[in-house]
């Protein structure tokens, strides 16, 4: 059943809906190669199975999201936050994990709004972790020179069992 569901989800997430002026047929070749390298099974099925096997109650899972650019998309694209929230909700209710969204500060409002609209409240990390009261939202420092130390501290403090990246991670 996981393979069948994975097939349908993979089909859905590889549909390219782009403006006419943008390049097309980018996702399919990348997806096909990644699927081939993974033994031919649907990528989402393999990812879901890995999460079920490796993430348990109280485990932290980082969900890195946020793609956008100034001035056209200052708060990020509209598909990343709901996708991140769907995964966070499944982790929270299905695996009893602690989802922690990680983004730049400009992307935080849509992530928070999407999460709360889906019934997954945003709490301080300690409340989310120690009292199972929803998800947490952590924002990266704005100064690029601070990112490496911040990321090292985040990983050592939270010790995530998994990291899921949706769209590009924090800006380079």
Buried (B, 14 or more C-beta within 10 A) or exposed (E): EBEEEBBEBBEEEBEEEEEEEEEEEEEEEEBEEEBEEEEEBBBBBBBBBEBEEEBEEEBBBBBBBBBBEEEEEEBBBEBBBBBBBBBBBBBBEEBEBBBBBBBBEBBBBBBBBBBBEBEBEBBEBEBBBEEBBBBBBBBBBEEEEEBEEBBEEBEEEBEBBBBBEBBEBBBE
